[in-house]
Amino acid sequence: MKILVLTGPESSGKSWLAGEIQARFGGVVVGEYVRHFIEREQRDTCYADIPAIARGQLAWEDAARAAAPALLILDTHLLSNMLWSHSLFGDCPAWLEQELCARQYDLHLLLDPQGVPWVEDGQRCQPQLQERLAFHQACRHWLTSNDQPFCELTGGWTARRQAALEKVAELLGSANQHTGPGQ
């Protein structure tokens, strides 16, 4: 099983790319639990919600991991929960980072907020590019500091899609190098 994570600021194409990747390569997509939480609760989140949101995200991820698909596509993971918690509330439960570091991910696709428009959807809250750039930089810093495998996707929608599909093809190709006959 290869585990791919789409990460970066809001409105940079994570959910859309997850669907594009799944359409091309199959696999299982795990969405953003926080969106489900907000829709269910019909209110904005508060700091006290962070543990429940993180546990919900982990439960969705763990259920998908248990099914052991060849490709697991995570529309987000605890990194976003951590960064949003810090951004919105100035703090984050320490166990989120510990839990994130204890898990293995094969590749993170880090999406740049530049080159694509911000789209309001009723849950997003960073319409200013500078805010999204700061979130992107925080993602990059964490990935780099924690020796996580990642590549950045930039440009418009077509360029992002092409780069994402190429990177996933490489990821899956390396997964199959040792399993095929004569290899």
N, C-alpha and C positions, 0 to 999 in steps of 0.2 A: 504494500500500500504506500502510495506517495501522497504526502499532505502538502497542499498548496494553500497559502494564505494571501488574500488580497487585503492590503492595508493602505492607510493614508487618510487624508481629510475627507470630509463629507463632499458629496457631489463631484467626485473625481472619477466615477465610473466603476466602482467595485462590484456592485450588484449586477450591473449590466454585463461586465466582463465575466463574472461568475457564470451567468447564463450562456454567454458566448462560448466559454471554455467547455462547459458541460455539453452544449450542443455539438461541439466538434469532437470531444474525447470521451464523452460519457462521464461516469462518476456520480458522486453524491455532493450536492451543495448544501451547506449549513448556513442559514441566514443569520441576521442580526437579532439576537434575542431582545435587545433593548427596544426595537421597533414593536415587537409583539407586546412587550411589557407596557409601553406607552399606550398602545391601542387598547389593551385590556383594562388598564387603570384609568384611562381617559383624563390624564393630568400630566404635568411636567414631572420629571424625576427630581428627587432630593438626595442628599448625601446618604441618608438612611436606606435608600433603595439600592445603592451600589452593590452590597453583598448579594442581594437577591438577583440582581441583573447578572452579575458575574457567575453565580451558581447556575442560573438558567442557561447562560451561554455555554458553560462547561458541560452541563447535562446534555444539551443538543450535540455538542462536539463529541462527547463520550459515546453517545448512542450511535452516532455515525461511525466512529472509530471501531466500535464493537461489530458493526456489520462488515468491516474490512473491505471496502470497495477498492478497486485498483487505484482510483484517484478520489481523494477527498478534497473538496474545494471549500475553504472557509471564507465566507464573505467578510468576516472579521474574526478577531479573537481577543483575548484579554488585554492585549496592548492598547486597543482602542478604549476599552473600559477604563484602564488605568489613566490614560491621557485625558479622557473626558472628565474623569473624576477630579483630576488635578486642575484642569482648565475651568470647570464649572464651580467646584467647591473648595479648591485649594488644598485638597488632601486626598488620600487614597488608602484603603486598608492594605497593609503590607503583604498580606497573604496572596493578593492577586499577582504580584510580581513573582513571588516564590512559586506559585502554581504554574505561571506562564513559563518560567525558567526550567521547571521540571519536565516540560513536555517537549517532544521532538517535532520539528517542522522541517520539511525538505526544501521549501522555497517560499519566500515572501515576494510578492509583486507590490512594490511601493509606488503608488500613483501620485504624480505631481498634480497640484491643483491648477497650474497654469496650462493654458491651451484649450481648456474646455469651460463652458459657462457654468456658473452656479445656478442651480434650479431649486426654487422653493418647493417644499413638499409638505409643509405643515409640521415637520419634526426637526428640520435643519435650523441651525442657529448661527452659522458663520458666513454671512453674505459677503463680508469683506475679504478680499484676496489675502491681505496681510495676516489675518487670523488663520486662514487655511494654510498659508505658507509656514507659519509658526508650528502648526500641528504636524505638517509634513516634516519639518526639520526635527521635531521631537521624535517622530517615528524613526527617521533615519538615525538619529543619535542613539536611540535605544537598540535598534537592530545592530548597529556597528559596535556599540559598547558591549553587547552580549553575544558577539560573534555569530549572529544569525545569517543564514544565506538569504541574500535578497538581490533584486535588480530593480532599477527605477524605470517606470514607464512614463514617457512624456509625450507631448504633441497632442494632436487632435484625436477624435474618436477612432478614425481609421488606423492611425499610427499605433495607438494603444492596443487596439484589437490585434493587429498584425504582430506586434512585439510580444504580446501576451501569448498568442497561439504558438509563436516560435519558441518561447521559453518553456512552455508546457510540453511541446513536442520534444525538446531536448531533455527535459526532466523525465518524461516517460520513456524516451529512448534509452537513457542511462539505466532506467529500471529494468529494461528488458535485455540489456546486453549480456547478462549472464544466465538467462533462462531459456533462450531459444536454442534449437538444435544447431550444432556446428559452431556455436559461439563460445 
